Amino acid sequence: MTTRATGSVHHVPDFHTHRDTRTPVDELPATQRRPGLKDTFSALQVRNFRLLVSGLFVSSTGGWVQRIAQDWLVLTLTGSATAVGITTALQFLPTLLLGLYGGVIADRFPKRKILLVTQSTMGTLAGILAVLALTGGVQVWQVYTLALILGLATAVDNPTRQSFVTELVGRERLRNAISMVSSTFQLGGLIGPALGGAMIGAIGTGWAFALNAVTFFGSISALLMMREHEMPGLNASRKASAGIRIRDGLRDGVRYAFHEPAVRWAVVLVGIFGMFTISLPVTLTAFAKVVFHTGATGYGVLNSVVAVGSLAGALLSARRIRPTRLRNLVGIASILAITEMVAAIQPSLWTFLPLLCALGMATLMFLTAAQSMVQLTTPDGLRGRVAGIYNLVFIGGGAIGGPTVGWIAEHWGARTGLLLAGLIPATATVAIGITLARAGRFRVVVHRSPRSPWLQPSVRLGLEQVPVRLARPAAPRIDRPFPLVRRHHRGGDPAPRPRRTRRKPQHH
């Protein structure tokens, strides 16, 4: 094995003639220029993706409205917070049990048709719940049943939607598209709860469910208006997923996710942070009630600050045009864990709020980086199955970590719970970083920004190991115009040539 250096050097300005011979910024490759405003929304240039984002924004806002109204309805019917937890668990349970099969379905059948079925199912369930609530005959077991069916539809909808984004925009704009989708959900998370609370107080929960049912017409209409001939990844996805079986497809997806280092470590990090960091609302409840004594109003303010930070993190992720690598993911994970630990020791609310905003920003950037790396690394025919594994680990980690973090905050205090929620992922991140460094997955990159023309040209250096096969060197063959030494002939050689006498020069 030997080491080979690779790199690239930009053009240097001609200082004698004061002419800049560098390549214009707009003509540079995406990985060599600084991102601008148009890069933040580059995925919106695709018509089909604009339709998808607009439909998701409407339906996600309605989904938040229904979530608030559903929890309030169950609490009104039973008077028990445990019943509210059961309703939420029933929505996540199908993803834990059948999430892998949902990924196989996403790879096996056309994704646009699957989304039409799942979105229609969700809208129908919201309409049924609205009718039951408006007529006054709703019972808690009916809410449980509808929540379970909604979870089944979500278990298929999530991996299908995540893998469908690649078919719409291609691999070049995938990271920006994922960030745009995340921004859409964060906007829905800002508008939906406020709108749902206002509707519950003004006109009741039944009309909130009816509003959610109406919003699905937007997502269904957007799917119907899409043009298949403008989907760059459609043909490759159909060709790669043709003829797969459920059992073999499930096994292939798990095997690929386990053996591919980029997917394996990304899923491991998402599972660890999903178990502790993503359960932040549980800890914020204890902070609002016990630490800062702000009550329900303060709890809403804390969640709003997290949502604002998440939206900012989504927009920052959208500006990134270079592909995500494992070292980037480990670096963002380290920043996220450190921010959480620093926030846990803040003495006042006013110092806690800025770090809470930074925590929401780092969380969204970490999730966007992990999801984009998984999507870009996975081949076309396996993208839905790997997305199912990603969702299974993420939601499963949250289902396990939520009660764990809540128990720690209840018995040891909210600050201890938030501190451990950052310390444990930080320890795991350091261990994974050391493992990757030993395996040679990290490379040292030296980059000098060409902001000023008087700086040296920007150089990117990377070291990679390449196999070298050594062969026995052959005897060098030297062609000389004349012999340097006298030839000696042994026995058996042909007779030597007669020696030629050199004629002496004559002097006159």
C-alpha positions, 0 to 999 in steps of 0.5 A: 500500500502507498499514499497518493495525494490528490487535489486541485488548484485555482487560477492565480491573478496576474498581478503585473497586468492587474488582470484577474484570470480566475474562473468566474464564480458562476462557471465554477463547479458546485463544489468549488464556489460559495453558495448564494441565495439562488442555491438556497432555493435551487430545488424549487426550480423543478416544477414537480418539486414545487407542487410536492412542497406546496401540497406538503405545506398545506397537509402538514399544517392541517396535520398539526391542527389535527394532532392538537385537536386529537390530544385535546379531544382524548383528554376531554373524553377521558381526563387522563394524560395516559390516554393521550400517550396511548393515542400517540403510541398507537400512531407510532406503533405501526412504524415500529412493527411494519416500517421495514415492509413500508420501505419494501412497498415504496421500492416495489410499486410506483411511488406517486400512486402509493402517495395518492393512496396514503394521502387519500386514506389520511384525508378520509380518516380525518373526515370520519373523525370530524363527522364523529366529533361534530355529531357528538357520538365520538368515543375514545375507542374510535379515536384509538382505532382511527389513530392506529389506521393513521399510523399504518398509512404513515408507515408507508407514506414516510419512506415513500415520500422520502425516496420520491424526492430523489425521483423528482429533483435528481441527486444534484439537488437532493440535499437542497430538496430535503432541506426544503421539505424540512423547512416546510414541516417546520413552517407547518409546526409553527402555524398548525399548533397556533391555528389548532388552539384558536379553532378549538377555543372558538368553534370546537375540535370537530371543525379542526378535524374537518379543516385537516380533511380539506387540506389533503385535497391540496396534496392530492391535487399536487400529485395529480398535476405532476408530469412523469416525463419531467422526473429525472430519477423515475426510469432508473428507480423503476428499472432497479426495483422491478420484480423484487419480492417482499422477503428478499427485498427486506433482506437486501435492504437490511444487508445493505444498510449494515454493510455500507459504512456511510449508511450504518454510522448515519443510522446509528447516530440518528438512533442515539440522538433520537433516543435522547436529543429528539425527546426534547419536548419531554425535558422542556415540560420539566423546565417550564414547570419546575426550573423556570416556573413559567407554566403552560405559556412558557412551555409554548414559548420554549417550543416556539423558540425551538421551532424558529431555530429549526427553521433557521437550521433548515435554511442553512442546510439548504445553502450547502451545495457540497455533499455531506461526508461522515466527518461533517456528520460527526462534527454536526453531532458533536456541536449538537451534543455540546450545545445541549450540555451547555444549555443544561447549566444555564442559570436563567431563562434569558440565557437559556433561550438563545441556546435553545434556539441554537439547539433547534438549529443544530438538531435540524442540520444534523437530521438533514445531513444524516438523511441526505447522506443516506439518500445519496449513498443508497442505490435507486432500487434500495432507497425506499427500504433504507428510508424505512430502516432510517425511520424505524431507528429514528422513531424507535429511538424516540419511543424508547428515549421519551419515557427514559428522559422523562423518568430521569427529569422526574427523579433527578431533575430537569437539568440532569436529564438535559445534561445526560441527554447531551453527554451520552450522545457526545460520548457515543459520537467521540467513540464513532469518530475514533472508530472512523479515524482508525478505519481511515474514513477521515481525511485531512483537508487543507482549504484556503478561501480565495476571497482576496486576490493576494492570497495563495491559490486555494488548494484542496489536498486529500490522501488516499491509500491505493494498492501498488503491485511491485514487479521485478525490474527488467535489465535496462537497455541502453542504446549507445552509438559506439561501444565504450569497452573492448569486446571479449569473445569466449570460446564458441563465439564467432571469430572476432573481427580484424582489428582496424588500425587507426590512420595517423594524421599527417602533418604537412 
